[in-house]
Amino acid sequence: MIYVGIPTVDSLHVKTLGGLIHASNKYPIALLTQTSSNLVHNFNKFWCQILNGSDPVEYFVMLHSDMEVPKFWVDTLVEEL
C-alpha cells in the first residue's frame, strides 16, 4: 500500500485532483487528507495515522494541495527508488 497525504490549509486546487485520480497505474493507493493552517501539524498527523494503522506501508508520499503532477507520478517515484 502506498499512502498519499494531501496537506491543505483550506482547499484543493483543481489541477491537483487529476494527480490524485491518476496517481498510480500499478500500486494500490490510500489517500489521507488533513486540513489545518499549521502544515507541520498536518505532516505529523499523517505520519501518526500511517504508523498506527493496520495495513502494511510500502511508501508514503505527500502531494501538496496546490501542486500539479503528471499521470502516474507515484509509479515514477517508485521506479526511481
MOUR-V233487 format. One record per backbone hydrogen bond with DSSP energy under -0.5 kcal/mol. NH is the residue of the N-H (numbers start at 1). CO is the residue of the C=O. If there is no record, write none. Layout:
BEGIN
NH|CO  NH|CO
END
This chain:
BEGIN
2|28  3|1  3|59  4|30  5|3  5|61  6|32  7|5  8|34  13|65  16|13  17|13  18|14  19|15  20|16  21|17  22|18  23|20  30|2  32|4  34|6  36|8  36|34  39|37  42|38  43|39  44|40  45|41  46|42  47|43  48|44  49|45  50|46  51|47  52|48  53|49  53|50  58|1  58|56  59|1  61|3  63|5  64|62  65|7  67|64  72|22  73|70  74|23  75|23  76|72  77|73  78|74  79|75  80|76  81|77  81|78
END
